[in-house]
Amino acid sequence: MVAEKSRTNESERAAMTPLRIFDLIFSGLMLLATAGVTVWHGVNGFESAGLALLLSNLALWLIPFACTVWFRRAVSDGVLLILEIFLFFASFLGSCVRLYDSVSWYDAAVHTVVGYVAALLGLFIVCKLADVNKMRPALVVIVCVAVSLAVAAVWEIYEFVTDLLLAGTAQGTPVETVTGSFVVDVRDTMEDILCNTGGAIVFAIHYLAHLWSKKDLGMGFFKRDFTGTKKAEQPVPHANTAQKRTEQPVPPAKEETTAAELPAPHAKEETECLSCNTHAQNAEKNSKNL
């Protein structure tokens, strides 16, 4: 049991790749940074709804650690990297630093990036369910784009729920109508979904370019990471030649002749001479008898 536990611990330590270590260190730093921003806003009298949103963003940075503890290597390094890219742009810069309010185009840019990143998540799902190298490229692209659009829909639901519960304005500022009621314009939601679709289309172009050019283009890294395969190693020079030499058939043993099996020189001539002498002696004996 002790040996098995030690082998398990060694395998787990070996599974901590440099990218996984970077993911955890980056998540820890962003967790501290988000906590610092939250405390700063709290000290300066930030509204309670905004503080609740900041606390929810703080909890999001715990996801990489939870995935590492609970799922270990089931969640690949690439998936954690995708998650951290999303959290950095959407959660930290957007909500904590409040670039959504100060930069007019930032919301559209984030949704475009999220559209691409969510399509990568779709590629991860495809790699786990089937052999992506044997699937038709069109089918892979359709699945990835569909996953990206589904993530966009879930994100808009999240914004709606947070606005409803925390009195936020993630989906826009309510506008008073002629009847005196307040409604939120759907333009912001539709623009977010369109930007997300644009990011998914960029992913589709990137993926097809990777296949048609037969080059890595960065897409090969994610495919290898999602499938758990390493980059093909270069063949050792002259390895095939050496293998062919070792695989040459051994000549049959019967064809080999040894010195013992070789006929003695002049053996046939000596035998003939002995027979001739024997005949001569018999002839002499017959002549004497006569």
Secondary structure as UniProt FT lines:
FT   HELIX           2..15
FT   HELIX           18..43
FT   TURN            44..45
FT   HELIX           48..60
FT   TURN            61..62
FT   HELIX           63..70
FT   HELIX           72..74
FT   HELIX           77..86
FT   HELIX           87..96
FT   HELIX           99..102
FT   TURN            104..105
FT   HELIX           106..129
FT   HELIX           132..134
FT   HELIX           137..166
FT   TURN            170..171
FT   STRAND          175..176
FT   TURN            178..179
FT   STRAND          182..183
FT   HELIX           187..213
FT   TURN            217..218
FT   HELIX           219..227
FT   TURN            237..238
FT   HELIX           239..246
FT   HELIX           253..255
FT   TURN            259..261
FT   TURN            265..266
FT   HELIX           267..289
//
